[in-house]
Amino acid sequence: MEINKLKTFVELASTLSFSKTAANLFINQSSVSKQIKSLERELNCELFIRSKRQVRMTEYAKILFPVAQKIIKLNDQALSDLRNCIQDRYDKIIIGALPTFWNYSFFDQISSFKRQNPNLKIIIKEGEINYLTNLFQQGKLDFAFVRTTHAYKSDFEEFTVGQESFCACLNSEHPLATKKSLKLADLKNENFVFYSGEEMLYHTVFDLCRESGFEPQFSFASHNIKSILNLVKNNEGISILMHAPEKKKDVTYVPIKPTFSTRLVCVRQPDKSTKIASDFWNYLVK
């Protein structure tokens, strides 16, 4: 049994809510469902009884629940002991971050901390939110810089780096580029270029467009933000981004109102933190 599946099972057994479980693990509900179904197939038994109004544990789940908790605790302890053993040999911090986060000034603090600790090794792992979530849950990241709409559960510690809202990314010659702000409905006849590097934003844009009365039509989708900007620059369509990622010639950013906002946060699990990681955290939040 994969440890991540057990962690998802324990969280769902604790909340009895797919939406709360997804929020607490900062993954989407479909990922929760897939992991639970996969675990049920592996164990050849049904763990939860699902209905429109509630989720209930089966007798099999009640047997598995305390055992899964012990397995997770032992796994976390083993990872912590190994991490501390490695820590005795050299200082290392592993950071997970979404690709677009490098446009923010707080990364200057990382460089500053490194200069003050010349023997420190800092490893950056970039990826989409589900990839970072898996690494974080497995104890393979000291910190995760992610985007969220909710507060994390109590055994995670976080601080807010910033807050962002959606804007339309347009070719500077586009008729709407001179507007001070736009409504999503103003874009209903546009061809979209979607940034798919952050699953939460990708699905949110689709949902908000539908709430505004139209189904967005797109010709391109890419995980690479620079590709998105070049496509917009070349008049292949417009894009909706959570922020203006970088100044680029021939591209204009127009705020969307009313909009959807998210928080940029740094998250850690303090009970699994090494001394150098704790020093780094304190340096960031001071």
Disulfide bonds with the S-S distance in Angstrom:
none
